[in-house]
Amino acid sequence: MGWSLGFDSNWERDIGYGVPAFCDHPECNEKIDRGMAYVCGGEPYGGEHGCGLHFCGSHLYIAQRGPQRCEKCVDGHQTTFLAKPDHPEWIEWKLTDESWAQWRAENPEEVSRLQAIKEAK
């Protein structure tokens, strides 16, 4: 199994190093991917110690114990940041790449939602 593409049912979004994304910190729009290198908690879904959101190197911290975490998780907060919407490059890929043709056919409501996001930009 590879980590290039998957789905995070906690955050209801695509994950993996093949998914371009924005850093989930509310004050940052650095382009990253949703791979393991950027995930809070160091594991899909965040493992036991993180929230599972994805952050750039400026917003992930090395904890004294455990894996890399965002500032809220490293400090033990019970609340997390909010997940950011998909990156425009990822939306375009899902809407146009041949490898996603079957997904588009099976998910017309999601395709309509993504088209509306794309057209609003």
Secondary structure, DSSP 8 states (H G I E B T S, - for coil): --SSSEEETTTTEEEEEEEEEE-SSTT---EEEESGGGBTTSSGGGTTTS---B--TTS-B--SSSS-B-HHHHTT-S---------HHHHHHHHH-GGGHHHHHH-HHHHHHHHHHHHH-
